[in-house]
Amino acid sequence: MKKLILAALLAASAAAGTAHADDALKAAIAGKHRSEANAARDAARHPYETLTFFGIKPTMTVVELSPGGGWYTEILAPYLRDKGKLIGAGESPESTNAGARRYADNFTKKLASDAAAYGKVQRGLFEPPRAYNIAPAGSADMVLTFRNLHNWIGAGDDKVKEIFTKVHETLKPGGVFGVVDHRLPASRPYADNGYVHEAYVIKMAESVGFKLAGKSEVNANPKDTADHNKGVWALPPTLANKDVDREKYMAIGESDRMTLKFVKQ
């Protein structure tokens, strides 16, 4: 009887811890520090469902690759601030590439805009294919990349494998690599239009030692045919064709996206 009571108490404690973590994630998503424009896209980007699928916890050390304008940083930074760690691995302010320096400066400004939310974010170097110093080897519980992989493919398969190898080295055994990107239908040939074959991503990840732990359709959009003039950027929020077929693209919404969870074995 005592064992049954103890087991019940442990189960209740674990459930309470999970609920607390979920509440913390919801609070970060609902935070007033987030920009109105970014928060308005939650219905399309599904941050709560996506991060929950990846298995994030507030005690983790998490690396965000190529954080860009900080859309996910707005959520990850306050969520991990007190018990975990967020490393924003992106371009260097001292880069020899002018575009990379611009991205780095924009991210610096983002972090400086709200010390309460972003004051504990650490920086790592991730500037493929030129330079990598993401985080110490074996130090991260999770590495995440959101809608970036399509930018790396142009460098070739060897460079994609190099990036995935660097991620693999950064993770602890059992660590998670979470990938979200625009999905190209398997029946259509690759066309450098911002969309990527899901099978290609899985093949590249498995080739460096990752195991596919799961797929989620939380970011799927069956309305997206992935064959637009000016590629994925024809869709919102970019709307690269401006007023041409604007209503059509707005009706489609944001892209159809793969959401893949890999684990370091």
C-alpha positions, 0 to 999 in steps of 0.5 A, spaced: 500 500 500 505 504 501 508 503 495 502 505 491 501 511 495 508 513 493 507 511 486 501 516 486 505 521 489 510 521 484 506 521 478 502 527 481 508 531 482 511 529 475 504 531 472 504 538 476 511 539 474 509 538 467 503 543 468 508 548 471 512 548 465 506 548 460 504 554 464 511 558 463 511 557 456 504 559 455 506 565 459 512 567 455 508 566 449 503 571 452 508 576 454 507 583 453 515 584 451 513 581 444 512 585 438 505 586 436 507 584 429 510 577 432 504 575 436 499 576 431 503 570 427 502 565 433 496 562 429 500 561 423 507 559 427 504 555 433 509 556 438 506 552 443 505 546 440 511 546 436 516 547 442 511 542 446 512 537 440 520 538 441 519 537 448 522 543 451 523 544 458 525 551 462 531 547 465 534 546 459 540 549 455 537 551 448 541 553 442 537 557 437 541 557 430 540 563 426 535 567 430 534 572 425 529 578 427 528 574 434 521 571 433 522 565 437 527 568 441 522 573 444 519 566 447 525 562 448 529 567 452 524 569 458 522 561 458 529 559 459 531 565 463 531 563 470 532 555 470 535 554 463 540 557 458 538 560 451 544 561 446 543 565 440 548 562 435 548 567 429 552 571 425 558 575 428 559 583 429 566 582 426 564 578 420 568 579 414 561 579 410 557 585 410 550 582 410 552 578 416 554 584 420 547 587 419 544 581 422 548 581 428 547 588 429 540 587 429 540 581 433 544 585 438 539 591 438 533 586 439 537 583 446 538 590 448 531 592 447 529 589 453 533 587 459 528 583 463 526 579 457 533 578 454 538 580 459 541 573 460 541 570 452 548 568 451 551 568 444 554 563 439 557 563 432 554 560 427 555 563 420 555 557 415 559 556 411 564 560 414 565 560 421 562 556 427 563 556 435 556 554 436 557 552 444 561 547 447 561 540 445 556 536 449 553 542 452 546 543 449 540 539 451 536 542 445 538 545 438 533 549 434 532 552 427 526 555 424 525 556 417 533 557 416 535 550 412 533 552 405 538 558 406 544 552 407 542 548 401 545 552 396 552 551 399 551 543 397 550 537 401 557 537 404 556 543 407 549 541 410 552 535 413 557 539 416 552 544 419 548 538 422 555 535 424 556 541 428 549 541 431 550 533 433 557 535 436 554 541 440 548 536 443 549 532 449 547 524 448 540 524 447 539 531 446 534 534 441 535 537 434 528 540 432 527 543 425 522 547 422 522 549 414 518 550 408 516 543 405 516 541 398 512 536 395 516 529 394 513 529 387 516 536 385 523 537 383 528 541 388 527 548 385 531 553 390 524 557 391 525 556 399 522 549 399 525 543 401 524 536 401 522 533 408 526 526 405 532 530 404 532 533 411 531 526 414 537 523 410 542 529 411 540 528 419 541 521 419 547 521 415 551 524 421 548 520 426 541 523 428 535 518 429 528 521 427 524 521 433 518 524 430 514 528 425 508 533 427 503 536 422 502 542 427 505 547 422 502 543 415 498 548 411 494 543 405 492 550 401 500 551 400 501 548 393 509 550 393 509 553 386 508 560 387 511 566 383 517 568 387 517 562 391 515 561 398 516 569 399 510 570 395 506 568 401 505 572 407 508 575 411 513 577 405 508 577 400 514 578 395 509 580 389 506 585 393 499 587 390 499 582 384 494 576 387 495 578 394 488 576 396 490 569 393 496 569 397 493 571 403 487 566 403 493 561 402 496 563 409 503 562 411 507 556 408 506 548 409 512 546 413 515 540 416 516 539 423 521 534 425 524 532 431 531 528 431 535 525 437 542 524 438 544 517 439 
